[in-house]
Amino acid sequence: MGNRPKSEMKGEKDPRKSKAIMTQEGCTLKIDSLAVLLLLFLPLLSAQITPVFQTEVPFSPLATKEPLERGRVNLQPGSVSPSPSLSPSMEPSEEDEWAPAEAYLYNGNATLLALANCSRAYRLPGLQSVPVGLRPFLRPALDALTNAANFLNMIFQANDLRESSVTEDMEWYHALVRGLLEGDPLIRRALLTFDAQPTAPRPQLVLRASRPSSKSQDILLQDLSSTWELLHPPPPAPDASWFTALKFPELSQQAPSLSKRVLLNDLRTMDTPKWGRGDSYVTNRDGVHWANAPFLECEGGRFLPGWLLTLSTSFYGLKPDLSPEFRGVIRVDVILQSFDVDQCAKGEDWFSDTHQCNRTSMQCEPIRGQGFRLGQYRCRCKEGYYSPAAAAQDINKENGCIANASGFCAPILPVCLPCWPDCLRCEDGSPCRVQEDSYLRAGVLAVQGFFMLLIFISMLVAYQFRRSKRIRASGLLLLETILFGSLLLYFPVFILYFKPSTFRCILLRWVRLLGFAIVYGTVTLKMYRVLKVFLSRTAQRVPYMSSMHLLRMLGVIVLTVSWFLSAWTAGVLQNRDRNIPLLITSTTSNGQGFSLCDLDRWDYMMAIAEFLFLCWGSFLCNAVRTVPSAFHEPRYMGIAIHNELLLSSTFHLLR
């Protein structure tokens, strides 16, 4: 007491303690203010964060058709271990329990599936209609199920077994349910249930025949009448309501597919039955009830490999009024592991149109023989697209997929880039057609147009100086005709400047051949006139051949050529109706294509006719070389004919 300060004894506050308390309160206020600011700026900070996605998570078609029943959308098929965030004392969630089953749908690895724990069977969610190809695949199982149901229909309807006990003929039913497994190797399990009372929720007898494993040929027969609740669990179990749905059908459910048959008995040769005529009802494959989706069976806390699908049908006895009366259900679970899933198919089938191929640039191609697995397809580039050289990857050549570390085989998704315009097929981005040199084409067209302009000016000059001796000696009409034919011979270059077409190919022949006939026909006829007048060996005076007379002879030549071209045009149009095109596509030495007019036998006939006509002109040139001429016109005409003969022959031989 004596050592304590007086201020403390009197209840006064220590100044140092007061200062410390004030400092703590100030820090608390600063921390609270900072927390408020962080809460205000939290949306802005989160908006700047770039999310990191897992690139190896495959596309899940289970989420595209309909969300999973438990809200699970993204899944990692290759992972079978539980989440590391769970402590050993925590039980795995339903998502972690079913993750191996979902992964098995992608990788088909039975070893990884056997390591996972389960509490009940797993059914695929979001599946509705049965695939079209599944019915032919399960036809033997459907026939075995239908035949067994009709066998029981005949027994219960043809005999008075309404009040009798099923235990009296138990061996028959044992043999029947065992025989179902022998009806088709795809049947893994068969169940036979007998109904006791019309309103009873559970059957009187439940027999199950199953194989211990898919590779075993042994058949295990069990009587599960006392464990009906475990065998027929409530929804959403995968095998729920397969019995009650057939015994107590809903109003919207389709009526059972039954056909009435008349039974006739020859009482003279049979002791039983005692009636000669009766009625019976039989079923068919359309009366089989299909489960909504496949499931994986859970037995002993482990998943059993192999996807199963439940098929069931009911059998009937007769009421006192001879109407059908429900007596029980036959069920089989068939193995779907060898049934190929087609994610490329269109329609409402299982997993249809759930591939990841780009709809614009790719086409999906399913890989056959892979069984009930997802991701078994290839993406190929459509016409007009190409895939560049991809980097070296671990590609499974047999399955056409890329394997990751978890064993999941993801489909190869190429990068499809558009080809060069107007290219239907290509291997890279280079042009597949010859690129036109616009400057070169324009230069050739300009030179050609310049010479055509000179010819047109020559026609005007010839007409302007028509009274000149040189022009009068040659003949104005014949000279103008030669110049007009020369214009036609220059015109094909203008036609070839534009993009080739069937019409332009036909027009090219007409212009070329008519121009040739007019030019060299006129020149040849002029030499023929010189030869006719000056080298006649008759004593009589030969009448002079006027220009009009030569033009009439030229008209005959042009008419003959026109008839030939008309016949050729008719043949070309007829071949077009027969899918024989006049316009074809050729390629250069480096593989680039270009369009051109096709050459057929008619073109060779045209070339031979031109050659023979020029040979006749050359013969006339040699015949008139000694004829005197004031302006040496025969000499120049001979040079023109021999020049055309040499150049045309060389061109046709090279082509």
C-alpha positions in Angstrom: 0.0 0.0 0.0 2.8 2.4 0.8 4.6 1.7 -2.5 1.7 2.5 -4.7 1.4 5.9 -6.3 -0.9 8.4 -4.7 -2.8 9.0 -7.9 -3.5 5.3 -8.1 -4.6 5.2 -4.5 -7.0 8.1 -5.0 -8.6 6.5 -8.1 -7.0 8.9 -10.5 -6.1 7.8 -14.0 -2.6 7.2 -15.2 -1.7 9.6 -18.1 0.4 6.9 -19.8 -2.4 4.5 -19.7 -4.8 7.1 -21.1 -2.5 7.8 -23.9 -2.2 4.1 -24.8 -5.9 3.7 -24.8 -6.3 6.7 -27.1 -3.7 5.2 -29.5 -5.5 1.9 -29.6 -8.8 3.6 -30.3 -7.2 5.6 -33.2 -5.8 2.4 -34.7 -9.2 0.7 -34.5 -10.8 3.7 -36.3 -8.2 3.5 -39.0 -8.7 -0.2 -39.5 -12.5 0.2 -39.7 -12.1 2.9 -42.3 -9.7 0.8 -44.3 -12.2 -2.1 -44.2 -15.0 0.1 -45.4 -12.9 1.3 -48.3 -12.0 -2.2 -49.3 -15.6 -3.2 -49.3 -16.4 -0.2 -51.5 -13.6 -1.0 -54.0 -14.1 -4.8 -53.9 -16.2 -4.9 -57.2 -13.6 -2.8 -58.9 -10.8 -5.0 -57.8 -12.6 -8.2 -58.7 -13.3 -6.8 -62.2 -9.6 -6.5 -62.8 -8.9 -10.2 -62.1 -8.5 -12.4 -65.1 -10.1 -15.8 -64.5 -7.9 -18.8 -65.2 -9.8 -21.7 -66.8 -8.7 -25.3 -67.0 -7.9 -26.0 -70.5 -8.1 -29.8 -70.1 -11.7 -29.9 -68.9 -13.6 -31.5 -71.8 -16.9 -30.3 -73.1 -19.8 -31.8 -71.1 -22.9 -32.5 -73.2 -24.7 -33.4 -70.0 -24.9 -29.6 -69.3 -25.9 -28.7 -72.8 -29.0 -30.7 -73.0 -30.3 -30.1 -69.5 -28.6 -29.0 -66.3 -27.5 -31.8 -64.0 -30.0 -32.7 -61.3 -27.5 -31.6 -58.6 -26.4 -28.5 -60.4 -23.1 -29.9 -61.5 -22.0 -28.4 -64.9 -18.2 -28.6 -65.2 -16.5 -31.9 -64.5 -13.0 -33.2 -64.8 -13.3 -36.8 -66.3 -9.7 -37.7 -65.5 -9.9 -37.1 -61.8 -11.2 -39.8 -59.5 -9.7 -38.7 -56.2 -11.8 -36.7 -53.7 -11.4 -33.0 -53.3 -8.3 -32.1 -51.3 -10.4 -29.5 -49.4 -12.3 -32.3 -47.6 -10.9 -33.4 -44.2 -10.7 -37.1 -43.5 -13.5 -36.8 -41.1 -15.9 -35.3 -43.7 -17.9 -37.6 -45.9 -17.5 -37.0 -49.7 -20.3 -35.0 -51.3 -22.6 -36.4 -53.9 -20.6 -34.5 -56.6 -17.4 -36.2 -55.6 -19.1 -39.6 -55.4 -20.5 -39.3 -58.9 -17.4 -37.7 -60.5 -15.8 -41.0 -61.3 -19.0 -42.2 -63.0 -19.0 -39.1 -65.2 -15.3 -39.5 -65.9 -16.0 -43.1 -67.0 -18.4 -41.7 -69.6 -15.4 -40.1 -71.2 -12.4 -42.3 -70.7 -14.1 -45.7 -70.4 -11.4 -46.8 -67.9 -12.8 -49.6 -65.8 -9.7 -49.6 -63.6 -10.2 -46.1 -62.4 -14.0 -46.7 -62.0 -13.4 -49.7 -59.7 -11.3 -47.5 -57.3 -14.2 -45.2 -56.6 -16.8 -45.6 -53.9 -20.5 -45.4 -54.3 -23.7 -45.5 -52.2 -26.2 -46.1 -55.0 -26.4 -46.4 -58.8 -25.7 -43.4 -61.0 -28.1 -42.5 -63.8 -27.2 -40.1 -66.7 -29.4 -37.0 -66.4 -30.9 -34.9 -69.2 -31.6 -37.8 -71.6 -35.1 -38.1 -73.2 -35.8 -40.0 -76.4 -34.2 -43.3 -77.3 -31.6 -43.2 -80.2 -32.8 -44.5 -83.5 -29.9 -46.9 -83.8 -30.4 -48.4 -80.4 -33.5 -50.4 -81.4 -31.7 -52.5 -84.0 -28.8 -52.9 -81.6 -31.0 -54.4 -78.9 -33.4 -56.3 -81.2 -32.3 -59.8 -79.9 -32.9 -58.6 -76.3 -36.2 -57.1 -77.2 -37.2 -60.4 -78.9 -36.2 -62.5 -75.9 -38.1 -60.2 -73.6 -41.2 -60.2 -75.8 -41.2 -64.0 -76.2 -40.9 -64.5 -72.5 -43.8 -62.2 -71.8 -46.0 -63.9 -74.4 -45.1 -67.2 -72.9 -46.5 -66.1 -69.6 -49.5 -64.5 -71.3 -50.4 -67.8 -72.8 -49.9 -69.6 -69.5 -52.0 -67.3 -67.4 -54.7 -66.7 -70.0 -55.1 -70.2 -71.4 -55.3 -71.9 -67.9 -57.3 -71.2 -64.8 -54.5 -69.9 -62.7 -56.1 -66.9 -61.2 -56.4 -68.4 -57.8 -53.5 -70.8 -57.9 -50.2 -70.2 -56.2 -47.1 -69.4 -58.2 -45.0 -71.7 -55.9 -46.5 -74.8 -57.5 -44.6 -74.1 -60.8 -41.5 -72.5 -59.4 -39.1 -74.6 -61.4 -40.8 -73.3 -64.6 -40.2 -69.7 -63.6 -36.6 -70.5 -62.6 -35.9 -71.9 -66.0 -37.7 -69.0 -67.7 -35.7 -66.2 -65.9 -32.4 -68.2 -66.5 -33.3 -68.6 -70.2 -33.6 -64.8 -70.6 -29.9 -64.4 -70.0 -29.2 -66.9 -72.8 -31.4 -65.0 -75.2 -28.8 -62.3 -75.8 -25.2 -61.9 -74.5 -26.0 -58.2 -73.9 -28.4 -59.1 -71.1 -26.6 -58.9 -67.8 -29.6 -59.3 -65.5 -33.2 -60.5 -65.7 -36.0 -60.1 -63.2 -39.4 -61.8 -63.0 -42.1 -60.4 -60.7 -45.5 -61.9 -60.0 -48.4 -59.8 -58.7 -50.6 -61.0 -55.9 -53.3 -58.4 -55.4 -54.5 -55.8 -57.9 -53.9 -53.0 -55.3 -50.8 -54.4 -53.6 -47.7 -52.0 -53.9 -45.3 -54.9 -54.0 -45.2 -58.2 -56.0 -45.7 -61.6 -54.5 -42.6 -63.2 -56.0 -39.4 -61.6 -57.3 -36.8 -63.8 -59.1 -33.5 -62.4 -60.4 -31.0 -64.1 -62.6 -27.6 -62.3 -63.2 -24.1 -62.9 -64.2 -21.4 -62.3 -61.6 -19.3 -60.4 -64.2 -19.4 -59.5 -67.9 -16.8 -62.2 -68.7 -18.4 -65.0 -66.6 -20.8 -67.5 -68.1 -22.2 -68.5 -64.7 -25.8 -67.6 -63.9 -26.8 -66.6 -60.3 -30.4 -67.1 -59.4 -31.9 -65.3 -56.4 -35.3 -64.9 -54.8 -35.5 -61.2 -53.7 -39.1 -61.1 -52.6 -38.1 -60.1 -49.0 -35.8 -57.3 -50.2 -38.2 -55.6 -52.5 -37.6 -52.1 -51.0 -33.9 -52.3 -51.8 -34.6 -53.6 -55.3 -37.2 -51.0 -56.1 -36.0 -47.8 -54.4 -38.0 -44.6 -54.7 -37.0 -41.9 -57.2 -34.5 -40.6 -58.3 -33.0 -44.0 -58.3 -32.2 -45.3 -61.8 -34.4 -48.4 -61.5 -37.3 -46.7 -59.7 -40.9 -47.1 -60.9 -40.2 -49.8 -63.4 -42.8 -52.0 -61.7 -45.3 -49.4 -60.5 -45.3 -47.5 -63.8 -46.6 -50.6 -65.5 -49.0 -51.7 -62.8 -50.4 -48.3 -62.1 -50.0 -46.4 -65.4 -50.8 -42.7 -65.4 -53.6 -41.2 -67.5 -51.1 -39.6 -69.9 -49.2 -42.9 -70.3 -49.8 -44.9 -73.5 -51.9 -48.0 -73.1 -50.1 -51.3 -73.2 -49.6 -52.6 -76.7 -51.7 -55.8 -76.7 -53.1 -57.7 -79.6 -56.1 -60.1 -79.3 -55.7 -63.6 -80.5 -58.2 -66.4 -80.9 -57.1 -69.8 -79.5 -58.6 -73.0 -81.0 -58.2 -76.4 -79.4 -58.8 -79.8 -80.9 -60.6 -81.5 -78.1 -60.5 -84.9 -79.8 -56.7 -85.1 -79.5 -56.2 -83.1 -76.3 -57.3 -83.8 -72.7 -56.8 -80.2 -71.5 -58.1 -77.6 -71.7 -61.8 -78.4 -71.7 -62.8 -75.6 -74.1 -62.4 -75.5 -77.8 -62.2 -71.7 -78.4 -60.8 -69.0 -76.3 -59.3 -65.5 -76.3 -55.7 -64.4 -75.5 -53.7 -61.2 -75.5 -50.1 -61.0 -76.7 -47.6 -58.1 -76.8 -44.8 -57.1 -79.2 -41.6 -55.0 -79.2 -43.7 -51.8 -79.2 -45.0 -52.8 -75.8 -41.6 -52.8 -74.1 -41.0 -50.0 -71.7 -37.6 -48.2 -72.1 -35.9 -46.5 -69.2 -35.2 -42.8 -69.6 -31.4 -43.1 -69.4 -28.5 -45.6 -68.9 -27.1 -46.1 -65.5 -24.0 -47.5 -63.7 -24.7 -50.2 -61.2 -23.4 -49.9 -57.7 -22.7 -53.1 -55.8 -20.8 -53.6 -52.7 -19.9 -49.9 -52.5 -18.2 -50.0 -55.9 -19.3 -49.1 -59.4 -19.6 -52.0 -61.8 -18.1 -51.2 -65.3 -20.5 -51.1 -68.2 -23.5 -48.8 -68.8 -26.8 -50.6 -68.4 -30.3 -49.8 -69.7 -33.5 -51.2 -68.3 -36.1 -52.8 -70.5 -39.4 -54.0 -69.0 -42.7 -55.3 -70.1 -45.8 -56.7 -68.4 -47.7 -59.9 -68.8 -51.4 -60.4 -68.2 -54.0 -62.9 -67.2 -57.7 -62.7 -67.7 -60.4 -61.3 -65.5 -63.8 -62.9 -65.2 -65.0 -60.7 -68.0 -62.1 -61.9 -70.2 -60.4 -58.5 -70.1 -56.6 -58.3 -69.5 -55.5 -58.3 -65.9 -52.0 -57.3 -64.8 -50.0 -60.2 -63.4 -46.4 -59.1 -63.3 -43.4 -57.6 -65.0 -40.4 -59.0 -66.8 -37.3 -56.8 -66.7 -33.9 -57.1 -68.3 -30.8 -54.9 -67.9 -28.8 -54.8 -71.1 -25.2 -53.7 -71.5 -24.7 -50.6 -73.8 -20.9 -50.5 -73.5 -20.4 -51.6 -77.1 -23.0 -49.1 -78.5 -21.4 -46.2 -80.2 -22.4 -42.7 -79.1 -22.8 -40.3 -82.0 -22.3 -36.7 -80.9 -22.3 -35.6 -84.5 -25.9 -36.7 -85.2 -28.8 -34.4 -85.6 -32.1 -34.7 -83.8 -33.1 -35.6 -80.2 -31.0 -38.7 -79.7 -28.7 -39.2 -76.7 -25.9 -36.6 -76.8 -26.9 -35.6 -80.4 -25.3 -32.5 -81.7 -23.1 -32.0 -78.6 -19.7 -31.9 -80.3 -17.3 -29.0 -80.0 -16.6 -28.6 -83.7 -17.1 -25.2 -85.1 -20.4 -25.2 -87.0 -19.1 -22.7 -89.6 -15.7 -24.1 -90.6 -15.7 -27.7 -89.4 -17.7 -30.9 -89.8 -18.0 -33.5 -87.2 -17.1 -37.1 -88.1 -17.8 -39.9 -85.5 -15.2 -42.5 -84.7 -16.9 -45.9 -84.9 -16.1 -48.8 -82.6 -15.3 -46.8 -79.4 -18.4 -47.9 -77.5 -20.4 -45.9 -75.1 -18.0 -43.0 -74.6 -18.2 -39.3 -75.2 -15.6 -37.3 -77.2 -15.2 -40.0 -79.8 -15.3 -37.9 -82.9 -13.1 -35.9 -85.2 -13.4 -32.4 -86.4 -12.5 -31.9 -90.1 -12.3 -28.7 -92.0 -15.2 -28.1 -94.4 -14.7 -27.3 -98.1 -13.2 -23.9 -98.4 -11.2 -24.2 -95.2 -7.8 -25.7 -94.3 -6.0 -26.6 -91.1 -2.4 -25.2 -90.7 0.3 -27.5 -89.5 -0.4 -28.2 -85.8 2.3 -28.4 -83.1 3.5 -31.9 -82.1 1.0 -33.4 -79.7 0.4 -36.8 -78.1 -2.1 -38.0 -80.7 -3.7 -41.4 -80.6 -3.6 -42.6 -84.2 -6.1 -45.3 -83.6 -8.8 -43.1 -82.0 -7.8 -39.8 -83.5 -7.6 -37.9 -80.2 -5.2 -36.2 -77.9 -4.4 -38.0 -74.6 -3.8 -36.0 -71.5 -2.1 -37.0 -68.2 -5.4 -38.3 -66.7 -6.0 -40.8 -69.5 -8.9 -38.9 -71.0 -8.7 -38.8 -74.8 -10.0 -35.4 -75.9 -11.1 -34.9 -79.6 -8.7 -33.2 -81.9 -10.0 -29.7 -82.6 -8.1 -28.3 -85.5 -7.9 -24.6 -86.4 -9.7 -24.2 -89.7 -8.9 -21.1 -91.6 -10.7 -19.9 -94.8 -9.1 -20.7 -98.1 -8.2 -18.1 -100.7 -11.4 -16.7 -102.3 -12.9 -19.0 -105.0 -11.0 -22.0 -103.6 -13.1 -25.0 -102.7 -10.2 -27.1 -101.5 -6.8 -26.0 -100.3 -3.9 -27.2 -98.1 -2.6 -23.8 -97.0 -3.5 -20.1 -97.3 -1.8 -19.6 -100.7 -4.0 -18.9 -103.8 -5.2 -22.0 -105.5 -5.9 -20.2 -108.7 -3.6 -18.2 -111.0 -3.4 -14.6 -109.9 -3.9 -12.3 -112.9 -1.3 -9.7 -113.6 -3.5 -6.7 -114.2 -0.7 -4.5 -115.6 0.3 -7.2 -118.2 -3.3 -7.8 -119.2 -3.9 -4.1 -119.5 -0.7 -3.7 -121.6 -1.7 -6.5 -124.0 -5.2 -5.1 -124.3 -3.9 -1.6 -125.0 -1.6 -2.9 -127.8 -4.4 -4.9 -129.3 -6.7 -1.9 -129.1 -4.1 0.3 -130.7 -3.8 -2.0 -133.7 -7.6 -2.2 -134.0 -7.7 1.6 -134.0 -5.1 1.6 -136.8 -7.3 -0.8 -138.8 -10.4 1.4 -138.3 -8.4 4.5 -139.3 -7.2 2.5 -142.4 -10.8 1.8 -143.3 -11.5 5.6 -143.2 -8.4 6.5 -145.1 -9.2 3.9 -147.8 -12.6 5.3 -148.2 -11.3 8.9 -148.2 -8.8 8.1 -151.0 -11.1 5.7 -152.9 -10.4 7.5 -156.2 -6.6 6.7 -155.8 -5.2 4.4 -158.5 -3.8 2.0 -155.8 -7.2 1.6 -154.1 -9.1 1.4 -157.4 -6.7 -1.3 -158.6 -7.2 -3.3 -155.5 -11.0 -2.7 -155.2 -12.5 -0.6 -152.4 -15.1 -3.1 -151.4 -12.6 -6.0 -151.2 -10.1 -3.8 -149.3 -12.8 -2.8 -146.8 -13.9 -6.4 -146.4 -10.3 -7.5 -145.6 -9.9 -4.7 -143.0 -13.3 -5.7 -141.4 -12.2 -9.3 -141.2 -9.0 -8.2 -139.6 -11.0 -6.4 -136.9 -12.8 -9.7 -136.2 -9.4 -11.5 -135.9 -8.2 -9.0 -133.3 -11.5 -9.3 -131.3 -10.7 -12.6 -129.5 -8.1 -10.8 -127.3 -11.0 -8.6 -125.9 -13.1 -11.7 -125.3 -10.2 -13.5 -123.4 -9.7 -10.4 -121.2 -12.9 -11.2 -119.3 -13.5 -14.2 -117.1 -14.2 -17.3 -119.3 -17.7 -18.6 -119.6 -19.7 -20.9 -121.9 -21.1 -17.9 -123.9 -17.6 -16.3 -124.3 -16.1 -19.7 -125.4 -18.8 -20.0 -128.1 -18.4 -16.4 -129.2 -14.6 -16.8 -129.4 -15.0 -19.6 -132.0 -17.5 -17.6 -134.1 -15.4 -14.4 -134.2 -12.1 -16.3 -134.9 -13.4 -18.5 -137.7 -15.5 -15.9 -139.4 -12.7 -13.4 -139.3 -10.3 -15.9 -140.8 -12.8 -16.8 -143.5 -13.4 -13.2 -144.5 -9.8 -12.1 -144.5 -8.1 -15.0 -146.2 -11.1 -15.9 -148.2 -11.0 -12.5 -149.8 -7.2 -12.6 -150.4 -7.4 -16.1 -151.9 -10.3 -15.1 -154.2 -8.4 -12.0 -155.4 -5.4 -14.2 -156.4 -7.8 -16.6 -158.0 -9.2 -13.8 -160.1 -5.6 -12.8 -161.2 -4.9 -16.4 -162.1 -8.2 -16.7 -163.9 -7.7 -13.6 -166.1 -4.0 -13.6 -166.8 -3.1 -17.3 -167.0 -6.0 -18.6 -169.0 -4.9 -21.0 -171.7 -8.1 -20.8 -173.8 -8.4 -18.9 -177.0 -11.6 -17.2 -175.9 -11.6 -14.1 -173.9 -12.4 -14.7 -170.2 -14.9 -12.3 -168.7 -13.5 -10.1 -166.0 -14.5 -11.0 -162.4 -15.8 -7.9 -160.7 -15.6 -7.2 -157.0 -19.3 -8.0 -156.5 -18.8 -11.4 -158.1 -15.9 -12.1 -155.7 -18.1 -11.0 -152.8 -20.8 -13.4 -153.8 -18.2 -16.2 -153.9 -17.0 -15.0 -150.5 -20.6 -15.2 -149.2 -20.7 -18.9 -150.1 -17.5 -19.5 -148.1 -18.8 -17.5 -145.1 -22.2 -19.3 -145.3 -20.4 -22.7 -145.2 -18.4 -21.6 -142.2 -21.5 -20.3 -140.5 -23.3 -23.6 -141.0 -20.3 -25.5 -139.5 -20.2 -23.1 -136.5 -24.0 -23.6 -136.0 -23.6 -27.3 -135.9 -20.8 -27.0 -133.5 -22.8 -24.7 -131.2 -25.7 -27.1 -131.2 -23.4 -29.9 -130.2 -21.9 -27.9 -127.4 -25.2 -27.0 -125.9 -26.3 -30.6 -126.1 -23.2 -31.8 -124.3 -23.9 -29.2 -121.7 -27.2 -31.0 -120.9 -25.2 -34.2 -120.6 -22.8 -32.6 -118.0 -20.0 -32.3 -120.5 -18.9 -28.7 -119.9 -17.2 -26.5 -122.5 -15.5 -24.5 -119.7 -12.9 -26.6 -117.8 -10.3 -25.9 -115.1 -6.7 -26.7 -115.7 -3.6 -26.4 -113.5 -0.2 -25.0 -113.8 3.1 -26.7 -112.9 2.8 -25.4 -109.3 -0.8 -26.6 -108.9 -2.6 -23.3 -109.4 -5.8 -23.6 -111.4 -7.2 -21.5 -114.1 -10.3 -21.7 -116.3 -10.2 -22.1 -120.0 -12.3 -23.2 -122.9 -12.0 -26.9 -123.6 -10.7 -28.2 -127.0 -12.6 -31.0 -128.5 -12.6 -32.8 -131.9 -14.5 -29.9 -133.5 -11.6 -27.6 -132.8 -9.2 -30.0 -134.5 -11.5 -30.1 -137.5 -11.5 -26.3 -137.6 -7.7 -26.2 -137.5 -7.4 -28.7 -140.3 -9.9 -26.8 -142.4 -7.9 -23.6 -141.9 -4.6 -25.4 -142.8 -6.1 -26.8 -146.0 -7.5 -23.4 -147.0 -4.2 -21.7 -146.5 -2.5 -24.5 -148.5 -4.8 -23.7 -151.4 -3.9 -20.0 -151.1 -0.2 -20.8 -151.1 -0.7 -22.8 -154.3 -2.4 -19.8 -155.9 0.5 -17.6 -154.8 3.0 -19.8 -156.5 0.9 -19.8 -159.6 0.6 -16.0 -159.9 4.1 -15.0 -159.0 5.0 -14.4 -162.6 2.0 -12.2 -163.3 3.1 -8.6 -163.8 1.5 -6.1 -161.4 1.9 -2.3 -161.2 1.7 -2.2 -157.4 3.0 -5.8 -156.6 -0.3 -6.8 -154.9 0.0 -10.6 -155.5 3.4 -10.6 -153.8 2.1 -8.9 -150.6 -0.9 -11.2 -150.5 1.4 -14.2 -150.8 3.5 -12.9 -147.9 0.3 -12.6 -145.8 -0.8 -16.1 -146.6 2.5 -17.7 -145.9 2.9 -15.8 -142.7 -0.4 -17.0 -141.4 0.4 -20.6 -142.6 3.6 -20.6 -140.7 2.4 -19.0 -137.5 -0.9 -20.9 -137.3 0.9 -24.3 -137.8 3.4 -23.5 -135.1 0.7 -22.4 -132.7 -1.5 -25.5 -133.2 1.5 -27.8 -132.9 2.6 -26.2 -129.6 -0.9 -26.2 -128.2 
